[in-house]
Amino acid sequence: MTQRRLFLSMVSDEFRSCRQLLAKDLERGQVEVATQEKWGTLGSTTLEKLDHFLSKCDAVIHVVGDGIGYIPPPDPIDQLLAKHPDFLESLHERAGMTRELLGQCSYTQFQAYLAIYYHKKDPQKCRLHIYRPDPSARREPGFKPDNAQRESQLRHFDRIRALGRDRDVFLTDERLSSFVLADLNDILPPREPHLDVPPTKLRHTAERLVGRDVELKLLDEAWNDPSCNIAIVRGKGGEGKTSLVASWMAELAAKNWRGAERVFDWTFYSPGTKEQSTASADTFIQTALRDFGDREPLGGGPGERGARLAKLIADHRWLLVLDGLEPL
């Protein structure tokens, strides 16, 4: 497998914890994840080192928030332009960039422009993936952007929005991670699974889920909340409850199940039907007890078996998904 190089481009003061979560989700064998902090204190060589890494990079994950970060001094910019005589011309042609505007750009903004430059030279390299936070998305404590920075970022986004893959807006760190993992699926090597998860039994799922970020955010928050033990998804038939949960489970799998010790799902619908007036929980309880390690999955009456299953689940960080409870 070819070594993959990814660069996480976002302002530390605004998105440090978000970047840390993303790096953890992306790191695996044959993948190098880099950030600007890799090269230590900002200085005259930072731009040179960014240029060197991005020239060999596969993808740049670029978050356009409210802050711009630090602006490099003039000399490193002049050195970059001397090294790449066609750099400014290429950006002017594609993004209307001028030397004056370039001198107002931060290191984080330069990372996007370097990606655009190298991707034009080799379309197989340096893909630029652009993401923007919702106004409600969490920032680092103490982060306070000013209007000048916001305006700079708006102008920056207008210049690059057509030159990369704009995924639009993310609501939380988890939603951004889900976006990035999906967008890089074609170049990321598979992660070595730490769980043996049975094949899903969920039916009636959609090939692609659209417009459910708020609901997916709520499921993320429920799973990550130690005080939340049950999340209920309710809605009319055909509204996409099963598709929502199946998509969320697929995202969780891509994140190595976020600390789950076991994963098990079950549907009370018969294959090929949406209703079953004689549905029973007995088979589910027996199967779940067996998969969860109960020594006598058939032992005792239904109430006793159900109580044992409930205790097993309560004593561990297990993900149990029940679909189609209506027939019961």
PyMOL commands that set and color helices and strands:
alter all, ss='L'
color gray80, all
select helices_A, chain A and resi 12-26+36-39+46-54+74-83+87-95+99-102+107-121+147-160+173-183+213-224+241-254+256-259+282-291+302-314
alter helices_A, ss='H'
color red, helices_A
select strands_A, chain A and resi 4-9+31-34+59-63+127-133+165-170+262-267+318-323
alter strands_A, ss='S'
color yellow, strands_A
deselect
rebuild
show_as cartoon
